[in-house]
Amino acid sequence: MVSQVTRGIKISVSTSFEGTYFKNYKIQFAFSYEITIENHGKDSVQLNTRHWEIFDSLNDMEIVDGEGVIGKKPVLKPGEKHTYSSGCLLASPFGAMRGYFSMVNFTTTRTFKVIVPTFRLSAPYALN
C-alpha cells in the first residue's frame, strides 16, 4: 500500500492482479485498485474530477480525465473517509498509475489538487 497527504487529504492505494484476458487478439493484464480518501483537514471538501496517467512496461501511456470517481463526487467532512475500487487493463504484466483529484474546499470555495501517489501494477508470476 502507498499513501500520501496533500493539504490534509490522505490518499491510500492498494492493488491486485486479477488475471489475463484476450481482447482483439491481444493479451491484456487486468489489475484492480482500491483507493481510500481521508479528510484530515478542518474543512469539508468535495472531489470533483480525476486525472490519471497509466503506464505499462512497453512505454505506452494512457491519460484519463473525468468527472468524480466511479460516477460519484463524494463530500468528506473533517474526519470522514471514502473508499472505492476500480481497475485497468495493461498490455504488459507491469505498469504504474499516478494522478490527482481536483477537490473544492467548501469553506474557502477554492479548488485544489490532491496528489495520488504513483502505485505499481505487477503480475506476481512475472516477478523474479
Residue pairs with C-beta under 8 A, 6 or more apart in sequence:
1 12
1 13
1 14
2 12
2 13
2 117
2 118
2 119
3 10
3 11
3 12
3 13
3 117
4 10
4 11
4 115
4 116
4 117
5 11
5 40
6 112
6 113
6 114
6 115
7 41
7 112
7 114
8 39
8 40
8 41
8 42
9 37
9 38
9 39
9 40
9 41
9 45
9 76
9 101
9 103
9 114
10 36
10 37
10 38
10 40
11 35
11 36
11 37
11 38
11 101
11 114
11 115
11 116
11 117
12 35
12 36
12 38
13 33
13 34
13 35
13 36
13 116
13 117
13 119
14 33
14 34
15 31
15 32
15 33
15 34
15 119
15 120
15 121
16 31
16 32
16 33
17 29
17 30
17 31
17 121
17 122
17 123
17 124
18 30
18 31
18 32
18 87
19 30
20 27
20 28
20 29
20 30
20 123
21 27
21 28
21 30
21 89
22 28
23 89
26 91
27 91
28 89
28 90
28 91
29 89
29 90
29 91
29 92
29 93
29 95
29 121
29 123
30 87
30 88
30 89
31 87
31 88
31 89
31 90
31 95
31 121
32 85
32 86
32 87
33 85
33 86
33 87
33 88
33 97
33 119
33 121
34 83
34 84
34 85
35 69
35 83
35 84
35 85
35 86
35 116
36 81
36 82
36 83
37 47
37 74
37 76
37 81
37 82
37 83
37 101
37 114
38 76
38 80
38 81
39 45
39 76
39 77
39 78
39 79
39 80
39 81
40 78
40 79
41 78
41 105
42 78
43 78
43 105
43 106
43 107
43 108
44 75
44 76
44 77
44 78
44 105
44 106
44 107
45 75
45 76
45 103
45 104
45 105
45 106
46 73
46 74
46 75
46 76
46 103
46 104
46 106
47 68
47 69
47 73
47 74
47 76
47 82
47 101
47 102
47 103
47 114
48 67
48 68
48 73
48 101
48 102
48 103
48 104
48 111
49 65
49 66
49 67
49 68
49 101
49 102
50 64
50 65
50 66
50 67
50 68
50 69
50 99
50 100
50 101
50 102
51 63
51 64
51 65
51 99
51 100
51 101
51 102
52 62
52 63
52 64
52 65
52 97
52 98
52 99
52 116
53 61
53 62
53 63
53 97
53 98
53 99
54 61
54 62
54 63
54 64
54 88
54 90
54 95
54 96
54 97
55 61
55 95
55 96
55 97
56 90
56 91
56 92
56 94
56 95
57 92
57 93
57 94
57 95
58 91
58 92
60 91
67 73
68 74
69 84
69 86
69 101
70 84
70 85
70 86
72 84
74 82
75 106
76 82
88 97
88 121
90 121
93 122
93 123
93 125
93 126
94 120
94 121
94 122
94 123
94 126
95 120
95 121
95 122
96 118
96 119
96 120
96 121
97 116
97 118
97 119
97 121
98 116
98 117
98 118
98 119
99 116
100 113
100 114
100 115
100 116
101 113
101 114
101 116
102 111
102 112
102 113
102 114
103 111
103 112
103 113
103 114
104 110
104 111
104 112
105 111
105 112
